[in-house]
């Protein structure tokens, strides 16, 4: 007959019940261990949940079928600036040839960003402000290719892509809810957008968003989709800027697809040299395009950081368990003497550590829930995934696995201690005798904690220095007290240059007379908001068609420099006469442009042959040189820039310099727009300070999270050092009493303990410095203005850690100095 009480499940149950009793009996020990584990497991759960939402299961891909097989396909041109050179929109002719010639993709589909104006008359309920919304025009196979079906209605048909056919639209779930109150009978109804009536034939599923393009750089959130008309005239085939998706055939790898597309690119350069010379083709997984490399690297760095926090927590708990194991040596020896196997003792220790880790994991989930709210609050606004964080089954499985692994990890220390003990020695020595190997192991754990803490502190310090460098950077313009907004005049109402010029002049005149406004100007591109690029050449310089010279450029009105705070370095500013000229022939350039083209000459009076206007070249004479501005964010070097005078901008940004809070004047400025045209929408209403804040949000996020993790690690390391020294004093109470009885001064006793703590700290700091030098190299791409081995940061971190270690050593040292010899000698 089998004794069911001897079965493994029953024995494990006994171990767990006994472990619970032990933990309940030692509440202070249990609380300290659970708290340390909860911090470590909670931090790991929060960051893993973030990685899962941002990198593994981002919102746009949840609606798609097999998103890993979807590729983003671009044109490329190395002559352009690095951030767009590899990811250029696709011309229509190339898209058609790619579809026809490739064999690697099941199909290709394309869409094009557009926009729509909704007036109060076109919106349910009426009496609303006109709204400028993002839209897109897509091929009929676009949604079937990515595997998205409308929740209501149907997709587009191929016939609807022919110019002149009926106007239809598929709207987003958000637009359906906000503007049509979730009308279940929405199909067949008409929406008027930018003066055109569209019949609603479908509503997209809730939560659907396009993945970002250009490695997270270009985030489009269309609310209206219309069919893409792909039969324009011959000239349009070279101008249409399409974003192309392709679905790989089963069994075809990305490398094979890239190789085939390169062959197709070679054919097209020979067949159409006028539009393809210097251009190639790039194929990237769309899953990778949704997140920029710095964000991806930052998340991996944060995951490594919380891994360090968990290791420190495990070392702390191992120290606590080892202390408890030393105190229970006699008890365990008696059990072995009475017949318990050593495996039985080890299993009991592991049961206790696993119970601790499971409780710590449960508490860690609560901490992770709060941490996820903090991550969402701190994260960049436009980044997918950061704002859809939740504890899902995969995250729960990760937490359980982490808790079990941690339990085994820190449970090994007391288990090895139990296996290595001699029964006779354990029975013969007192409970307060010094265990040399045990103390050495506990000291080694403290050294590990200090080393890992230094690496975390170094990372946090570097991100802090990096953010400080960006905040102190001279942007070339003044972001404070600057209100910005975008306006796009529809061609249906503004058909002539005179109409456009009249609107712009009346707008500037009205805004400049508002109370609290210092100046106002219009431009086609604002720093950190948008960039336009075009080719140019200098007189007498041969043009290389494969690598044309390109520059950023924008049209501006008079007063632009004064409004945004650009400094005039040489020459003169643009005047009202320059702006109103029928054929402007003067321009401003920035210092980078002057240095690049006339490094040892005066740029004033030089001629630039610009190729970006009306499809033909125009000569401009440089009349002024202005300071460099960081057009593409504070951490990007200034590009060459040319400013052309114009008052005939149809799509533009309005910049308003104010006396006080710029957003307080937003409604007044919008009313000036509607006083001219009641149906003209105003979009992207922001202060330049807020735009700047959005640019530095990723760095601020990294800094804040790393500093919090480093603070947790520092506290845990200090507690670990304190516990080791305090327990060492307890174990050596008798020895210290004898020293004092023989004449040792209290200050010498305290100094002995302080030196012990400082020695452990110094060893940990030396080892940690080696780890910091090795690991912070991976942070190079997310740092700005500071080296990964920055001496000031590392010295400051070492000083902080040593100071904390000395503070943690002070209290055990003080206690040791106050031991009474007679009381100490009575201790067994």
C-alpha positions in Angstrom: 0.0 0.0 0.0 1.3 3.5 -0.9 1.5 6.0 1.9 -0.2 9.0 0.4 1.4 11.2 3.1 4.8 10.3 1.7 3.8 11.5 -1.8 5.6 14.5 -3.4 2.5 16.7 -3.6 1.7 16.2 0.1 5.3 16.9 1.1 5.3 20.1 -1.0 2.1 21.1 0.6 3.6 20.5 4.1 6.7 22.6 3.1 4.5 25.5 1.9 2.3 25.4 5.0 5.4 25.4 7.2 6.9 28.3 5.2 3.8 30.3 5.7 4.0 29.7 9.5 7.6 30.8 9.5 6.8 34.0 7.6 3.9 34.8 9.8 6.1 34.3 12.9 8.8 36.7 11.6 6.7 39.6 10.4 9.5 42.2 10.3 11.7 39.8 8.2 8.7 39.0 5.9 7.8 42.6 5.4 11.4 43.7 4.5 11.8 40.8 2.1 8.5 41.2 0.4 9.0 45.0 0.1 12.4 44.5 -1.6 11.0 41.9 -4.0 7.9 43.9 -4.8 10.1 46.8 -5.9 12.2 44.6 -8.1 9.5 42.5 -9.6 7.1 45.5 -9.9 9.7 47.5 -11.8 10.5 44.5 -14.1 6.8 43.9 -14.8 6.2 47.6 -15.6 9.0 47.8 -18.1 8.2 44.4 -19.7 4.6 45.6 -20.1 5.9 48.7 -21.8 8.1 46.7 -24.1 5.2 44.3 -24.9 2.9 47.3 -25.7 5.4 49.4 -27.7 7.6 46.8 -29.4 5.8 43.5 -29.5 2.1 44.3 -29.5 1.7 47.9 -30.6 -1.9 49.2 -31.1 -1.7 49.5 -34.9 -0.7 45.9 -35.3 -3.5 44.5 -33.1 -6.0 44.9 -35.9 -3.8 43.5 -38.7 -3.4 40.0 -39.9 0.2 38.6 -39.7 1.7 42.1 -39.3 5.2 40.5 -39.3 4.8 39.8 -43.0 4.0 43.4 -43.9 6.8 45.4 -45.3 7.2 49.2 -45.8 8.8 50.0 -49.1 10.5 53.3 -49.9 12.6 55.0 -52.4 16.0 56.2 -51.2 18.6 58.8 -52.3 21.9 59.1 -50.3 22.3 62.7 -51.5 19.6 63.8 -49.1 19.9 64.4 -45.4 20.4 61.2 -43.4 17.0 61.1 -41.6 15.0 61.0 -44.9 17.6 59.7 -47.3 16.7 56.1 -46.7 12.9 56.5 -46.6 11.5 58.7 -49.4 7.9 58.5 -50.5 7.3 56.6 -53.8 6.4 58.1 -57.2 3.3 56.6 -58.8 5.2 55.3 -61.9 7.6 53.4 -59.7 4.8 52.0 -57.6 3.1 50.6 -60.7 6.3 49.0 -61.9 7.1 47.5 -58.5 3.6 45.9 -58.5 4.0 44.5 -62.0 7.6 43.2 -61.8 8.0 41.8 -58.3 7.5 38.1 -57.3 8.3 38.4 -53.6 5.1 40.0 -52.5 1.6 38.7 -52.5 0.5 42.2 -53.3 1.4 45.9 -52.8 -0.9 48.7 -51.7 -0.4 52.4 -51.3 -1.8 55.4 -49.5 -1.2 59.1 -49.5 -1.5 61.6 -46.7 -4.1 64.3 -47.3 -6.3 66.5 -45.2 -9.9 67.7 -45.1 -11.7 70.7 -43.8 -15.0 70.1 -41.9 -17.3 73.1 -41.6 -20.1 73.5 -39.1 -22.6 72.7 -41.9 -20.9 69.4 -42.6 -21.0 68.2 -39.0 -23.7 66.6 -37.0 -25.3 69.0 -34.6 -23.9 72.1 -36.3 -22.6 75.2 -34.6 -19.1 73.8 -34.2 -15.8 75.2 -35.0 -14.5 74.3 -38.5 -12.0 71.5 -38.1 -9.0 70.5 -40.1 -8.5 66.7 -39.9 -5.9 64.3 -41.1 -7.1 62.0 -44.0 -5.7 59.6 -46.4 -6.4 58.4 -50.0 -5.7 54.7 -50.4 -5.8 52.0 -53.1 -8.8 49.7 -53.0 -6.6 46.8 -51.9 -5.0 48.7 -49.0 -7.2 47.5 -46.1 -7.5 43.9 -47.5 -3.7 43.7 -47.7 -3.1 44.6 -44.1 -6.0 42.5 -43.0 -8.4 45.2 -41.7 -12.1 45.0 -42.2 -14.5 47.8 -41.5 -16.7 47.3 -38.5 -19.6 48.7 -40.4 -19.9 48.7 -44.2 -17.4 47.8 -46.8 -14.0 48.5 -48.4 -13.4 50.5 -51.5 -13.9 48.9 -54.9 -11.4 49.2 -57.8 -14.0 51.2 -59.9 -14.1 53.9 -57.2 -10.4 54.6 -57.8 -11.1 56.0 -61.2 -11.1 59.8 -61.4 -14.6 61.2 -61.7 -16.4 58.3 -60.2 -18.7 58.7 -57.2 -17.1 60.2 -54.1 -17.1 57.7 -51.2 -15.3 57.6 -47.8 -14.5 55.3 -45.0 -14.3 57.1 -41.6 -12.5 56.2 -38.4 -14.3 54.9 -35.4 -13.3 58.1 -33.5 -14.9 60.4 -36.1 -18.0 58.2 -36.2 -18.4 58.5 -32.4 -17.4 62.1 -31.9 -19.1 63.7 -34.9 -22.0 61.3 -35.7 -22.8 60.1 -32.2 -22.3 56.4 -33.2 -25.2 56.6 -35.6 -26.0 52.9 -36.5 -27.5 54.1 -39.8 -24.4 56.0 -40.9 -24.0 54.1 -44.2 -25.2 56.0 -47.2 -25.1 59.4 -45.4 -23.1 62.3 -46.8 -20.3 64.2 -45.2 -19.1 67.5 -46.7 -15.3 67.9 -46.5 -13.3 70.6 -48.2 -16.3 71.6 -50.3 -16.9 68.0 -51.6 -19.7 65.6 -50.7 -18.6 62.1 -49.7 -20.9 59.2 -49.2 -20.0 57.1 -46.1 -19.6 53.5 -47.1 -17.7 52.1 -44.0 -16.5 52.7 -40.5 -13.1 51.3 -39.4 -12.8 49.1 -36.3 -12.2 50.8 -32.9 -8.6 51.4 -32.0 -7.3 51.1 -35.6 -4.3 53.4 -36.3 -1.7 53.4 -39.0 1.7 52.4 -37.8 4.2 55.2 -37.9 6.5 55.6 -40.9 10.2 56.5 -41.0 11.1 54.7 -37.7 8.5 56.5 -35.7 9.2 59.9 -37.3 6.0 60.3 -39.3 2.8 59.6 -37.4 -0.4 59.9 -39.4 -3.8 59.4 -37.8 -6.4 59.7 -40.7 -10.0 60.2 -39.7 -11.3 60.0 -43.3 -10.2 57.7 -46.0 -11.0 58.1 -49.7 -10.1 56.1 -52.8 -6.7 57.0 -54.3 -7.1 58.1 -57.9 -4.3 56.4 -59.8 -4.9 57.6 -63.3 -3.5 61.2 -63.4 -1.7 62.8 -66.3 1.9 61.9 -67.2 3.4 64.8 -65.2 1.7 63.6 -62.0 3.3 60.2 -62.2 6.6 61.8 -61.1 5.0 63.9 -58.3 2.7 61.7 -56.3 4.3 60.8 -53.0 2.9 57.4 -52.0 3.6 55.3 -48.9 3.7 51.7 -49.9 3.1 48.5 -48.0 3.7 45.0 -49.3 2.9 41.6 -47.9 5.6 39.0 -48.3 4.7 35.7 -49.9 5.0 32.6 -47.7 8.5 31.3 -47.6 10.1 34.6 -48.9 12.6 36.3 -46.6 13.2 40.0 -46.2 16.7 39.5 -47.7 15.2 37.9 -50.8 12.7 40.6 -51.2 15.4 43.3 -50.9 17.6 41.6 -53.4 14.7 41.4 -56.0 13.7 45.0 -55.4 17.3 46.1 -56.0 17.2 44.3 -59.3 14.0 46.1 -60.2 15.5 49.4 -59.1 18.4 48.8 -61.6 15.9 48.2 -64.4 14.0 51.4 -63.6 17.1 53.5 -63.5 17.8 52.4 -67.1 14.2 52.7 -68.3 13.4 56.0 -66.6 16.7 57.8 -65.9 15.1 61.2 -65.6 13.3 60.2 -62.4 15.4 57.3 -61.0 19.0 58.4 -61.5 20.5 58.4 -58.0 17.5 56.6 -56.5 17.2 53.1 -55.1 14.7 51.0 -53.1 14.5 50.1 -49.4 12.4 47.4 -47.8 11.9 47.5 -44.0 9.6 45.5 -41.7 6.6 47.7 -40.8 6.8 46.4 -37.3 10.3 48.0 -37.0 9.2 51.2 -38.6 6.7 52.1 -36.0 9.3 52.8 -33.3 12.4 54.9 -33.7 15.8 53.2 -32.8 16.5 55.4 -29.8 13.1 54.5 -28.2 13.8 50.9 -28.9 17.3 51.1 -27.4 16.0 53.1 -24.4 13.5 50.4 -23.6 16.1 47.7 -23.7 18.4 49.8 -21.5 15.5 50.3 -19.0 14.8 46.6 -19.0 18.5 45.9 -18.2 18.2 48.6 -15.5 15.2 47.0 -13.8 17.0 43.6 -14.1 19.8 45.2 -12.0 17.2 46.4 -9.5 15.8 42.8 -9.2 19.3 41.4 -8.7 19.9 43.9 -5.9 16.5 43.0 -4.4 17.4 39.3 -4.6 20.8 40.0 -3.0 19.0 41.8 -0.2 16.6 39.0 0.4 19.4 36.4 0.2 21.2 38.4 2.9 18.1 38.3 5.1 17.5 34.6 4.5 21.2 33.8 5.1 21.0 35.7 8.4 18.0 33.7 9.4 19.7 30.5 8.3 22.7 31.2 10.5 20.4 31.9 13.4 18.7 28.6 12.8 21.8 26.5 12.4 21.2 24.6 15.6 17.6 23.9 14.8 18.5 22.5 11.3 21.3 20.4 12.8 18.9 18.9 15.3 16.5 18.0 12.5 19.3 16.3 10.5 20.4 14.5 13.6 16.8 13.2 14.1 16.7 11.8 10.5 15.8 14.6 8.2 17.7 14.4 4.9 19.7 17.4 3.8 17.6 17.6 0.6 14.6 17.9 2.9 16.2 20.9 4.6 17.1 22.5 1.3 13.6 21.9 0.0 12.2 23.7 3.1 14.5 26.7 2.5 13.4 26.8 -1.2 9.7 26.6 -0.2 10.2 29.6 2.1 12.0 31.6 -0.6 9.4 30.7 -3.3 6.6 31.7 -1.0 8.3 35.0 -0.4 8.8 35.5 -4.1 5.1 34.7 -4.9 3.9 37.2 -2.3 6.5 39.7 -3.6 5.2 39.1 -7.1 1.6 39.7 -6.1 2.7 43.0 -4.4 4.8 43.8 -7.4 1.8 43.6 -9.6 0.2 46.4 -7.5 3.4 48.5 -7.8 3.5 47.8 -11.5 -0.1 49.0 -12.0 0.9 52.4 -10.4 4.2 52.4 -12.3 2.4 52.0 -15.7 0.3 55.1 -15.0 3.5 57.0 -14.3 5.1 55.6 -17.5 2.1 56.7 -19.6 2.2 60.1 -18.0 5.9 60.6 -18.7 6.1 59.0 -22.1 6.1 60.9 -25.5 2.6 61.8 -26.4 2.6 60.5 -30.0 4.4 57.2 -29.4 2.3 54.1 -30.0 2.0 51.7 -27.1 3.0 53.9 -24.2 -0.6 55.0 -23.6 -2.2 51.6 -24.0 -0.3 49.9 -21.1 -2.1 47.1 -19.3 -1.5 43.9 -17.4 -2.4 41.2 -19.9 -1.9 37.4 -19.7 1.6 37.6 -21.2 2.6 40.2 -18.6 1.1 38.0 -15.8 3.1 35.0 -17.1 6.2 37.2 -17.2 5.6 38.3 -13.6 5.0 34.7 -12.4 8.2 33.5 -14.2 10.2 36.4 -12.7 8.9 35.7 -9.2 9.7 32.0 -9.5 13.2 32.7 -10.9 13.9 35.3 -8.2 12.7 32.8 -5.5 15.1 30.2 -6.7 17.9 32.7 -7.1 17.9 34.2 -3.6 16.9 30.8 -2.1 20.1 29.2 -3.2 22.2 31.1 -0.6 20.6 29.6 2.5 20.3 26.2 0.7 24.0 26.1 0.0 24.7 27.2 3.5 22.5 24.3 4.8 24.3 21.8 2.6 27.8 22.9 3.8 27.2 22.8 7.5 28.7 20.1 9.7 26.2 18.7 12.2 28.6 18.5 15.1 30.0 22.0 14.6 26.5 23.4 14.3 25.4 21.6 17.6 28.6 22.6 19.5 28.8 26.3 18.6 26.5 29.0 20.0 23.8 30.7 18.1 25.9 34.0 18.2 29.2 32.5 17.1 30.7 34.0 14.0 30.2 32.1 10.8 33.1 33.2 8.7 32.0 31.8 5.3 28.5 33.1 5.8 29.8 36.6 6.6 32.1 36.5 3.6 29.2 35.5 1.3 26.9 38.2 2.7 29.7 40.8 2.3 30.1 39.6 -1.3 26.4 40.2 -1.9 26.7 43.7 -0.6 29.6 44.4 -2.9 27.4 43.1 -5.8 24.6 45.4 -4.7 26.9 48.5 -4.6 28.4 47.6 -8.0 25.0 47.3 -9.7 23.8 50.5 -8.0 26.8 52.4 -9.3 26.0 51.3 -12.9 22.4 52.5 -12.5 23.5 55.7 -10.9 26.0 56.3 -13.7 23.3 55.8 -16.3 20.9 58.1 -14.5 23.6 60.7 -14.1 24.4 60.6 -17.8 20.8 61.0 -18.9 20.4 63.9 -16.4 23.5 65.6 -17.8 22.3 64.9 -21.3 18.9 66.6 -20.6 20.6 69.5 -19.0 22.8 70.0 -22.1 19.7 70.1 -24.3 17.9 72.5 -22.0 20.8 74.9 -22.1 21.3 74.6 -25.9 21.0 77.7 -28.0 18.3 76.8 -30.4 19.0 79.8 -32.6 15.5 81.1 -31.9 13.4 81.9 -28.9 10.7 79.3 -28.1 9.2 81.3 -25.2 6.1 83.5 -25.7 5.6 82.0 -29.2 2.1 80.8 -30.4 2.0 78.7 -33.5 -0.9 77.3 -35.6 -1.4 75.8 -39.1 -3.7 77.1 -41.8 -4.4 75.5 -45.2 -6.4 77.6 -47.6 -8.6 75.2 -49.8 -8.2 75.6 -53.6 -11.9 75.5 -54.0 -12.2 78.9 -52.3 -8.8 80.4 -53.0 -8.1 80.0 -56.7 -6.0 83.0 -57.5 -2.8 84.5 -56.0 -4.7 87.7 -55.3 -7.2 85.9 -53.0 -4.4 84.1 -51.1 -2.4 87.3 -50.7 -5.5 89.2 -49.5 -6.2 86.6 -46.9 -2.7 86.5 -45.6 -2.3 90.3 -45.4 -5.6 90.7 -43.6 -4.7 88.0 -41.2 -1.3 89.4 -40.3 -2.8 92.9 -39.9 -5.6 91.7 -37.7 -3.4 89.6 -35.5 -0.7 92.2 -35.0 -3.3 94.7 -33.7 -4.5 92.3 -31.0 -3.7 93.3 -27.4 -0.8 91.3 -26.0 0.8 90.6 -29.5 4.3 91.8 -30.2 4.6 90.6 -33.7 3.3 88.0 -36.2 4.5 86.3 -39.3 3.7 83.5 -41.8 5.9 80.8 -43.1 5.7 77.5 -44.8 7.9 75.7 -42.2 8.6 76.3 -38.6 11.5 74.9 -36.7 10.7 71.5 -35.0 7.4 71.5 -36.8 8.0 70.8 -40.5 10.8 70.8 -43.1 10.9 71.3 -46.8 13.9 70.3 -49.0 14.8 71.2 -52.5 17.9 71.2 -54.8 19.9 74.2 -55.6 23.2 75.1 -57.3 25.7 78.0 -57.6 26.5 79.8 -60.8 29.2 78.0 -62.8 29.1 74.9 -60.7 28.3 71.7 -62.6 25.4 69.6 -61.3 25.8 66.0 -60.4 22.4 64.4 -61.2 23.1 61.5 -59.0 24.0 63.6 -55.9 22.4 67.0 -56.3 23.0 69.6 -53.5 19.9 70.0 -51.4 18.9 72.5 -48.7 16.0 73.1 -46.3 13.9 76.1 -47.4 10.8 78.0 -46.5 8.8 81.0 -47.6 8.4 83.7 -45.0 6.8 87.1 -44.6 8.4 90.2 -43.3 9.0 90.2 -39.5 9.7 86.4 -39.4 13.1 86.9 -37.8 11.8 89.2 -35.1 8.8 87.0 -34.4 10.6 83.7 -33.7 13.8 85.4 -32.4 16.3 84.5 -35.2 19.3 86.8 -35.2 20.5 88.7 -38.3 24.2 88.1 -38.5 25.0 90.1 -41.6 23.2 92.2 -44.2 19.5 93.1 -44.0 16.1 91.6 -43.2 13.4 91.0 -45.8 11.1 94.0 -46.3 7.4 94.3 -47.1 8.4 95.2 -50.7 10.4 91.9 -51.0 7.4 89.9 -49.8 4.9 91.6 -52.2 7.1 91.5 -55.2 5.6 89.6 -58.2 8.9 87.8 -58.8 11.0 87.9 -55.6 14.7 87.8 -56.4 16.3 88.1 -52.9 16.8 85.6 -50.1 18.2 85.1 -46.7 20.5 82.1 -45.8 21.6 80.8 -42.5 25.2 80.6 -41.4 25.4 76.9 -42.1 24.5 77.6 -45.8 27.1 80.4 -46.0 29.8 78.2 -44.5 29.0 75.3 -46.8 29.0 77.3 -50.0 31.3 80.3 -49.4 33.6 79.2 -46.5 36.2 82.0 -47.0 34.0 84.6 -48.7 31.2 87.0 -47.8 27.8 85.5 -48.7 26.2 88.9 -49.2 25.5 89.5 -52.9 26.1 85.9 -53.9 23.6 84.3 -56.2 21.8 81.0 -55.5 20.0 79.1 -58.3 17.1 77.5 -56.6 15.3 74.6 -58.2 12.2 74.1 -55.9 9.7 76.7 -57.3 7.1 75.9 -60.0 9.3 73.1 -61.5 11.9 75.6 -62.9 15.1 77.3 -61.6 15.0 80.8 -60.1 17.9 83.0 -59.3 18.1 84.6 -55.8 20.6 87.1 -54.5 21.6 86.7 -50.8 20.9 90.0 -48.9 21.2 88.7 -45.4 22.8 85.9 -43.2 20.9 84.7 -40.1 21.9 82.5 -37.2 21.5 78.8 -37.4 18.3 77.3 -36.0 17.8 73.7 -35.0 15.1 72.9 -37.5 14.8 69.2 -36.7 14.9 69.2 -33.0 17.4 70.4 -30.4 19.6 67.3 -30.7 20.0 67.5 -34.4 22.7 69.7 -35.9 21.5 72.8 -37.9 21.0 72.1 -41.6 21.6 74.6 -44.4 18.6 76.8 -44.8 17.3 79.4 -47.3 14.4 81.8 -46.7 12.5 83.2 -49.6 10.1 86.1 -49.4 6.4 85.4 -50.2 2.9 86.4 -49.2 1.2 83.8 -51.4 1.4 80.8 -49.2 -1.6 78.5 -49.3 -0.5 76.1 -46.6 1.3 77.9 -43.9 2.2 78.3 -40.2 1.3 81.4 -38.3 3.7 82.4 -35.6 2.7 85.0 -33.0 5.1 86.5 -30.4 3.1 87.4 -27.3 3.6 89.4 -24.2 2.4 86.7 -21.8 1.1 83.2 -22.0 0.8 82.5 -25.7 -2.0 79.9 -25.4 -4.2 82.5 -23.7 -4.4 84.4 -27.0 -5.2 81.3 -29.1 -8.9 81.9 -29.2 -8.5 85.6 -30.1 -6.2 84.7 -33.0 -8.6 82.0 -34.3 -11.4 84.5 -34.2 -9.3 86.8 -36.5 -9.1 83.9 -39.0 -12.8 83.3 -38.8 -13.5 87.0 -39.2 -11.9 86.7 -42.7 -13.3 83.2 -43.5 -15.8 81.6 -41.1 -15.2 78.2 -42.7 -11.4 78.2 -42.5 -10.1 75.6 -40.0 -7.2 76.2 -37.7 -5.1 73.2 -36.6 -2.0 72.4 -34.6 -2.5 75.2 -32.1 0.6 75.0 -29.8 3.1 77.1 -28.0 6.6 76.6 -29.2 7.6 75.8 -25.6 5.2 72.8 -25.8 6.6 71.7 -29.1 10.1 71.9 -27.6 8.9 69.9 -24.6 7.6 67.2 -27.0 11.0 66.9 -28.6 12.8 66.4 -25.3 10.0 64.1 -23.9 11.9 60.9 -24.7 15.0 62.0 -23.0 13.1 63.3 -20.0 11.3 60.0 -19.9 14.6 58.0 -19.9 16.1 60.3 -17.2 13.1 60.2 -14.9 12.7 56.4 -15.0 16.4 55.7 -14.7 16.7 58.1 -11.7 13.8 56.4 -10.0 15.3 52.9 -10.5 18.7 54.2 -9.4 17.1 55.6 -6.2 15.5 52.3 -5.5 18.8 50.5 -6.1 20.6 52.9 -3.8 18.1 52.4 -1.0 18.3 48.7 -1.3 22.1 48.7 -1.4 22.2 51.0 1.7 19.8 48.7 3.5 21.9 45.7 2.5 25.1 47.3 3.8 23.4 48.3 7.0 22.1 44.8 7.6 25.5 43.2 7.1 27.2 45.5 9.4 24.5 45.4 12.0 24.4 41.6 12.0 28.2 41.6 12.1 28.1 43.7 15.2 25.5 41.4 16.7 27.7 38.3 16.0 30.8 40.0 17.4 29.2 41.5 20.5 31.2 39.2 22.9 34.5 40.0 21.0 33.8 43.7 21.0 33.0 43.6 24.8 36.3 41.9 25.4 38.2 44.6 23.4 36.4 47.3 25.3 37.2 45.6 28.7 40.9 45.4 27.7 41.0 49.2 27.0 39.8 49.7 23.5 38.4 53.2 23.0 34.8 53.5 21.7 35.9 55.6 18.8 38.4 52.8 17.8 35.5 50.3 17.9 33.3 52.6 15.8 36.2 53.2 13.4 36.7 49.5 12.9 33.0 49.0 11.9 33.1 52.2 9.7 36.2 50.9 7.9 34.6 47.6 7.3 31.6 49.3 5.6 33.8 51.7 3.7 36.0 48.8 2.5 33.0 47.0 1.1 31.8 50.2 -0.5 35.2 50.9 -2.2 35.4 47.3 -3.6 31.9 47.7 -4.9 32.6 51.1 -6.4 35.8 49.8 -8.2 34.0 46.9 -9.7 31.0 49.1 -10.5 33.2 51.5 -12.4 34.4 48.8 -14.6 30.8 47.8 -15.3 29.8 51.4 -15.9 32.6 51.9 -18.4 31.5 48.8 -20.3 27.7 49.2 -20.2 27.1 52.9 -20.6 28.7 52.6 -24.1 25.3 51.2 -25.2 23.7 54.6 -24.1 25.8 56.6 -26.6 22.9 57.1 -29.1 20.5 58.4 -26.4 23.0 60.9 -24.9 23.6 64.5 -26.0 26.5 66.7 -25.1 28.1 64.2 -22.7 30.4 61.2 -23.1 29.4 57.8 -21.7 32.6 58.0 -19.6 32.1 61.5 -18.5 34.5 62.0 -15.5 32.3 64.6 -13.6 29.3 62.2 -13.7 31.3 59.2 -12.6 33.1 61.1 -9.8 29.8 62.5 -8.6 28.2 59.1 -8.6 31.1 57.5 -6.7 31.0 60.3 -4.1 27.3 59.9 -3.6 27.5 56.1 -3.3 30.4 56.3 -0.8 28.5 58.9 1.2 25.4 56.7 1.4 27.6 53.7 2.4 29.2 55.7 5.2 25.8 56.9 6.4 24.6 53.3 6.4 27.7 52.2 8.4 27.3 54.9 11.0 24.5 53.4 13.0 26.0 49.9 13.4 29.3 51.6 14.3 27.6 53.8 16.9 25.9 50.8 18.4 29.2 48.9 18.5 30.9 51.8 20.4 28.1 51.8 23.0 28.4 48.0 24.0 28.8 47.5 27.7 31.6 44.9 28.5 29.7 43.2 31.3 26.6 42.6 29.2 28.6 41.4 26.3 30.6 38.9 28.4 27.3 37.3 29.6 26.3 36.4 26.0 26.9 32.8 25.0 
